[in-house]
Amino acid sequence: MEYNTVREKITLAEYGRHIKRIVDNCIKIEDREHRNRTAHEIIELMGQLNPHLRNVEDFRHKLWDHLFMISEFKLDVDSPYPKTTKSQIIEKPEPLEYPQTKIRHRHYGKNVAALVSKAVEVEDPEKRLAFAQCIGNYMKLTYVNWNKENTNDEIIKNDLNIISKGELSLSVEDNISELSRANRQSNINQNNNNGKRQFNQNRNNNQNRNNQNRNNNNQNRNNNNNNGFRKQYNNNKNRNNDIQKGQ
């Protein structure tokens, strides 16, 4: 038995060894016109083996690039697209430049530092206080996500003062959880949802109660009808008995 570990390595394993053998045979064809026809047939076969590529933009261009890669760039055919070279494949992209900014409170993220720097530039005291309130609310949300526990508002206020270097501050009376308009609106929406839920529950309870009363009335009506029929039957029976005794 021959294992894949001792076989020749293939460039693109998703196409299998059969495609590799067909491509190798195509390379050996001397007639260029015949070789071109065979290459187009191989492209059609590769497209059938990988139908997910049809959803990719310019998927046929991608198939032709794969064909040259499978042939190790030895296949000489007329491609409808620019022929990919080996140097383009092995060429390494330039490394990405990562930001080197240092953040003292990393659990708040870089956005908080950017917001603080913008809020400090505001000259209007009322607008600056509104900025501080919104930033404090956002800082508490990020702190809870990082710490997974309820935190004291004094910690957030102290960190805001440190990050802004004393330019932004919140008073002791400020409740961070109720500062932003979004939280107030969410509380209003939550109360409305609770009211709607209670209203729907009461309506369902009333409907169930009405249905139960209707069923009870129908049951009582049926019982009364049965009692009337039974009483009439007994009277008729007693009358017949009296007539037979008189005879």
PLY file of the C-alpha trace (Angstrom):
ply
format ascii 1.0
element vertex 247
property float x
property float y
property float z
element edge 246
property int vertex1
property int vertex2
end_header
0.00 0.00 0.00
1.26 3.43 -0.95
0.61 6.26 1.51
0.34 9.94 0.72
3.38 10.62 2.88
5.64 8.90 0.35
3.91 10.34 -2.70
4.86 13.50 -4.51
3.59 16.61 -2.77
0.86 18.58 -4.50
0.56 22.34 -4.38
-3.22 22.62 -3.96
-4.62 19.60 -2.14
-8.25 20.66 -2.61
-8.10 19.67 -6.29
-6.69 16.20 -5.61
-4.03 14.10 -7.30
-6.09 13.30 -10.37
-6.07 16.95 -11.44
-2.32 17.00 -10.79
-1.81 14.02 -13.11
-4.01 15.57 -15.82
-2.06 18.82 -15.62
1.24 16.95 -15.84
0.01 15.17 -18.97
-1.11 18.50 -20.41
2.41 19.87 -19.97
3.79 17.01 -22.07
1.49 17.71 -25.06
3.62 19.09 -27.88
0.83 20.54 -30.05
0.09 24.00 -28.66
-3.49 24.10 -29.97
-4.24 20.72 -28.43
-2.58 21.86 -25.19
-4.76 24.98 -25.08
-7.95 22.96 -25.56
-6.89 20.57 -22.81
-6.16 23.48 -20.47
-9.66 24.89 -20.99
-11.16 21.46 -20.30
-9.13 21.25 -17.09
-10.46 24.65 -16.04
-14.04 23.43 -16.51
-13.29 20.32 -14.44
-11.69 22.39 -11.67
-14.77 24.61 -11.58
-17.03 21.58 -11.13
-14.88 20.24 -8.28
-15.05 23.59 -6.47
-18.49 25.12 -7.11
-18.08 27.53 -4.19
-15.62 29.52 -6.30
-18.47 30.54 -8.60
-19.66 32.95 -5.92
-16.23 34.60 -5.88
-15.68 37.59 -8.09
-13.58 36.70 -11.17
-13.62 33.03 -10.20
-12.34 31.90 -13.62
-9.30 34.13 -13.18
-8.73 32.41 -9.86
-9.02 28.98 -11.53
-6.39 29.91 -14.11
-4.05 31.07 -11.35
-4.58 27.75 -9.58
-3.87 25.87 -12.80
-0.47 27.52 -13.18
0.28 26.90 -9.52
-0.56 23.18 -9.85
1.75 22.92 -12.88
4.48 24.68 -10.87
4.39 27.38 -13.57
5.64 24.93 -16.23
2.43 24.96 -18.31
2.79 27.06 -21.46
-0.72 27.89 -22.69
-2.60 30.96 -23.88
-4.47 32.21 -20.83
-7.31 34.77 -21.16
-5.85 36.49 -18.09
-2.36 37.74 -17.26
-0.22 34.73 -16.38
0.73 34.55 -12.73
4.43 34.09 -12.05
6.12 32.29 -9.21
7.67 35.49 -7.92
4.22 37.02 -7.45
3.07 34.04 -5.38
6.05 33.82 -3.04
6.38 37.58 -2.66
5.71 38.55 0.93
3.51 41.57 1.63
4.86 44.51 3.53
4.29 44.27 7.27
1.48 46.34 8.69
2.34 49.27 10.89
0.70 48.95 14.28
-0.02 52.00 16.41
2.59 52.53 19.09
0.50 54.73 21.38
0.60 53.83 25.05
-2.62 53.72 27.06
-2.42 53.92 30.82
-5.87 52.42 31.42
-6.04 49.73 28.74
-9.31 48.23 29.97
-11.10 51.42 28.86
-9.64 51.27 25.37
-8.21 53.86 23.03
-11.60 55.38 22.24
-11.96 56.74 25.76
-8.62 58.54 25.51
-9.68 60.03 22.16
-13.03 61.15 23.61
-11.33 62.74 26.59
-8.90 64.66 24.37
-11.85 66.01 22.33
-13.85 66.92 25.43
-10.93 68.84 26.94
-10.84 71.10 23.88
-14.46 72.21 24.45
-14.59 75.68 26.03
-18.29 75.76 27.01
-18.53 74.49 30.63
-22.00 73.00 30.15
-20.99 71.11 27.03
-17.80 69.93 28.72
-19.82 68.62 31.67
-22.18 66.83 29.27
-19.15 65.27 27.55
-17.79 64.16 30.91
-21.10 62.57 31.85
-21.35 60.60 28.61
-17.70 59.52 28.82
-18.18 58.41 32.42
-21.18 56.32 31.44
-19.23 54.69 28.59
-16.26 54.05 30.91
-18.53 52.21 33.34
-19.88 50.00 30.57
-16.38 49.06 29.40
-15.22 48.53 32.98
-18.09 46.12 33.66
-17.28 44.19 30.48
-13.66 43.90 31.56
-14.17 43.22 35.27
-17.50 41.30 35.02
-18.55 42.82 38.33
-20.45 45.89 39.48
-18.05 48.71 40.12
-18.24 51.74 42.34
-18.94 55.04 40.59
-16.12 56.68 42.54
-13.58 54.51 40.70
-14.88 55.69 37.34
-14.88 59.33 38.43
-11.32 59.04 39.75
-10.09 57.35 36.54
-11.77 60.02 34.43
-10.00 62.70 36.43
-6.66 60.93 35.96
-7.06 60.35 32.23
-8.08 63.96 31.60
-5.32 65.25 33.92
-7.87 67.05 36.06
-9.64 68.76 33.15
-12.83 66.65 33.43
-14.49 65.83 36.73
-17.85 64.63 37.99
-19.41 65.63 41.28
-20.25 63.22 44.08
-23.98 63.58 43.42
-23.71 62.48 39.78
-25.05 58.99 39.16
-23.12 57.58 36.22
-25.71 54.93 35.43
-28.38 57.58 34.80
-26.33 60.24 33.05
-26.67 59.33 29.40
-29.84 59.91 27.43
-29.52 56.41 26.03
-29.88 54.87 29.47
-32.88 57.05 30.26
-34.46 56.12 26.97
-33.72 52.43 27.57
-35.37 52.68 30.98
-38.43 54.31 29.41
-38.57 51.62 26.74
-38.19 48.95 29.39
-41.05 50.42 31.42
-43.20 50.61 28.30
-42.40 47.02 27.48
-43.24 45.95 31.02
-46.56 47.83 30.80
-47.39 46.21 27.47
-46.44 42.82 28.83
-48.67 43.32 31.89
-51.53 44.55 29.71
-51.27 41.51 27.42
-51.11 39.21 30.42
-54.22 40.77 31.96
-56.06 40.57 28.65
-55.15 36.90 28.29
-56.28 36.23 31.85
-59.62 37.95 31.18
-60.10 35.97 28.00
-59.32 32.73 29.79
-61.71 33.68 32.60
-64.49 34.53 30.11
-63.95 31.27 28.28
-64.14 29.37 31.56
-67.36 31.13 32.55
-68.85 30.43 29.14
-67.97 26.76 29.44
-69.49 26.60 32.93
-72.71 28.22 31.70
-72.94 25.76 28.84
-72.36 22.89 31.24
-75.07 24.16 33.60
-77.50 24.61 30.71
-76.83 21.06 29.56
-77.34 19.74 33.08
-80.65 21.61 33.41
-81.85 20.25 30.10
-80.91 16.73 31.13
-82.72 17.13 34.46
-85.85 18.40 32.67
-85.85 15.47 30.27
-85.32 13.02 33.13
-88.16 14.56 35.13
-90.54 14.45 32.14
-89.61 10.83 31.52
-90.34 9.89 35.14
-93.73 11.65 35.04
-94.71 9.82 31.88
-93.61 6.54 33.38
-95.62 7.13 36.56
-98.71 8.08 34.50
-98.45 4.86 32.50
-98.16 2.86 35.71
-101.27 4.52 37.15
-103.26 3.76 34.00
-102.23 0.10 34.10
-103.25 -0.17 37.78
-106.69 1.35 37.00
-107.34 -1.18 34.30
0 1
1 2
2 3
3 4
4 5
5 6
6 7
7 8
8 9
9 10
10 11
11 12
12 13
13 14
14 15
15 16
16 17
17 18
18 19
19 20
20 21
21 22
22 23
23 24
24 25
25 26
26 27
27 28
28 29
29 30
30 31
31 32
32 33
33 34
34 35
35 36
36 37
37 38
38 39
39 40
40 41
41 42
42 43
43 44
44 45
45 46
46 47
47 48
48 49
49 50
50 51
51 52
52 53
53 54
54 55
55 56
56 57
57 58
58 59
59 60
60 61
61 62
62 63
63 64
64 65
65 66
66 67
67 68
68 69
69 70
70 71
71 72
72 73
73 74
74 75
75 76
76 77
77 78
78 79
79 80
80 81
81 82
82 83
83 84
84 85
85 86
86 87
87 88
88 89
89 90
90 91
91 92
92 93
93 94
94 95
95 96
96 97
97 98
98 99
99 100
100 101
101 102
102 103
103 104
104 105
105 106
106 107
107 108
108 109
109 110
110 111
111 112
112 113
113 114
114 115
115 116
116 117
117 118
118 119
119 120
120 121
121 122
122 123
123 124
124 125
125 126
126 127
127 128
128 129
129 130
130 131
131 132
132 133
133 134
134 135
135 136
136 137
137 138
138 139
139 140
140 141
141 142
142 143
143 144
144 145
145 146
146 147
147 148
148 149
149 150
150 151
151 152
152 153
153 154
154 155
155 156
156 157
157 158
158 159
159 160
160 161
161 162
162 163
163 164
164 165
165 166
166 167
167 168
168 169
169 170
170 171
171 172
172 173
173 174
174 175
175 176
176 177
177 178
178 179
179 180
180 181
181 182
182 183
183 184
184 185
185 186
186 187
187 188
188 189
189 190
190 191
191 192
192 193
193 194
194 195
195 196
196 197
197 198
198 199
199 200
200 201
201 202
202 203
203 204
204 205
205 206
206 207
207 208
208 209
209 210
210 211
211 212
212 213
213 214
214 215
215 216
216 217
217 218
218 219
219 220
220 221
221 222
222 223
223 224
224 225
225 226
226 227
227 228
228 229
229 230
230 231
231 232
232 233
233 234
234 235
235 236
236 237
237 238
238 239
239 240
240 241
241 242
242 243
243 244
244 245
245 246
